[in-house]
Amino acid sequence: MNGRRILLGFAAVTATLIAASGFFDSGKGRQGVDVVAFGQLPAQEGGRIKPIDSLARNALLMIRSKQTVRADGRTLSATEWLLDTMFRPQLADTYPIFVVDDPDVLGLMGMPQTAERYYSFDRLRNHTSKVQAQASAARRVDAKQRTRFQSAVVQLFDRMYLYYRIKHTLQIEGGAGLADELARAHTQAGQERAQAIAELAYFRVLPSTGKGDWRNVGEGMMALHAGMPQPVLEHYAALQKAYVAGDATAFAAACTKVLDAGHRADAEAVGVAGHELQFNRAQPFYNGMVLYVVALLLLFASWAYKPETLRPLAYVLLIAGLIVHTGGLVSRTIVQGRPPVTNLYSSAVFVGWGAALLGAVLERMYRNGFGAVVAAASGFVSLIVAHHLAADGDTMEMMRAVLDSNFWLATHVITITIGYSGTFVAGAIAAGWAIRRHALRNPDPQASKSLASMTYGIQCFSLLFSFAGTVLGGIWADQSWGRFWGWDPKENGALLIVLWIAILMHARWGGYVRERGLMAMSIAGMAITAFSWFGVNMLGVGLHSYGFTDKAFSALAGFMGLCVLLLGLCLAPPRFRVVRTLAAGLSFQNGAATPHG
């Protein structure tokens, strides 16, 4: 018993270290400057105030599909990359950040196709005009009708232009620095340069005196020309000078002055931005994903070795992953000041959280390992999906006007996504039932009955929340659009889920389906939910066709194909029964043939 407690304690400590791993980095750049302090500075982009750390992460993710850069034998954080891009562009131009893997795009630039995927701006610089011309031609074609080459060249140009804008956020490339720009701000040439910066700047760093929009550096230089002092610009000029010189003390002092100016202008927004920085460093969804997958591997191992020891360890890690996952949801809610579901990314995170929570509750009730497996797998898979959805940039962007409304929307979205969680959990249990039925020679009937009971209970839960969420959505639509129901594709999808679960329940009550039929219909329900959640957005019609593109079509098609495979596995006779039947038939044929021989 003591040994088991030691192992459980070790698992809890391991989980804590994994959850806190994002804070182990000292945050010091290559020159000893405090990169984290710079990342904490507030800025405005996309209509909201956020830390520069978020700007850097989102921009690098859109350009490189990763949040780090490997250069000069070391790994640079996104914030350090942004510092170099703005303050030392000649060095940043040598970093391999642009993904180019389309053979036709490489051919356009006269580059051979190799195993190399990442290219620096220096290597692409001479081909900018070709890329821009092809991208302009491709934009005249509807996005859904573009060829692979057209989509790839548009994507590359967008990434190059974003990089170009970042380089010109604080100064014109090739100049002597921001201090020199400020010194020339009163001249005609300086105003022309200020106008260029105002048009190109990617984000705004000069706080507003009220709740209005912030200003970018170019706009601040024009205000300086009009006789309005701009102390924050001077602090940024000192910050750039200190960074280039490698003066860590002066750099920290300049960061403090910029942060203080932000607090004086809008203390609440800057405070939220500071909370967002801690959220970024904690990486709760990534660390939660790690904990889920470790728990899942331990559960798999427990099927073959010491289940009485490994299963409790896995459950501890599962609960730790769920706690970290919950913390991430709460943090996002605080940062956005809105309910946890505001876009497709957050819905994937929330559905995974709900599925993991339901699975953990089932494991606590039945203690057979199945609930834990479903919880860990659901949490891991949903966070993987969310990770890929985050590749388009800021996942906390301002809500669309159609969504930025009232209480009924918040309750509708949260309620119906909880219903989604239930259908996926039920489908996952049914899939496990089908696989187990074919993998084991003599599956325990009692365990199969327990799985069926779990599935049925979750379906009851799903019906309640799916129906309530659909009704709440109608109330919101009535207040926002003046009609309760409009047969919109998304509305039809929500109704389809409710109707399918209702059919399942009635079929079970009426005795039309038994254990196998219940499981088959639950797998089909999982496919219907996936289509209603993701697929209808790809139709491109209706009031709900927002926040998604056809890029995920292959992933959705693959998932639907998997559901069909699992459905066939569920309906097929058990493998060993087929084998025994064939063997008996062969024995009979051989026995019957012998006398005649």
Secondary structure, 3 states (H helix, E strand, C coil): CHHHHHHHHHHHHHHHHHHCHHHCCCCECCCCCEHHHHHCCEEEECCEEEEHHHHHHHHHHHHHCCCEEEECCEEEEHHHHHHHHHHCHHHHCCCCCEECCCHHHHHHCCCCCCCCCEECHHHHHHHHHHHHHHHHHHHCCCHHHCCHHHHHHHHHHHHHHHHHHHHCCCCCCCCCCHHHHHHCCCCHHHHHHHHHHHHHCCCECECCCCCCCCECHHHHHHHHHCCCCCHHHHHHHHHHHHHHHCCHHHHHHHHHHHHHHHHHHCHHHHHHHHHHHHHHHHCHHHHHHHHHHHHHHHHHHHCCCCHHHHHHHHHHHHHHHHHHHHHHHHHHHHHHCCCCCCCHHHHHHHHHHHHHHHHHHHHHHHCCCHHHHHHHHHHHHHHHHHHHHHHHCCCCCCCCCCCCCCHHHHHHHHHHHHHHHHHHHHHHHHHHHHHHHHHCCCCCHHHHHHHHHHHHHHHHHHHHHHHHHHHHHHHHHHHHHCCCCCCCHHHHHHHHHHHHHHHHHHHHHCCCCCHHHHHHHHHHHHHHHHHHHCHHHHHCCCCCCCCCCHHHHHHHHHHHHHHHHHHHHHHCCCHHHHHHHHHHHHHHHHHHHHHHC
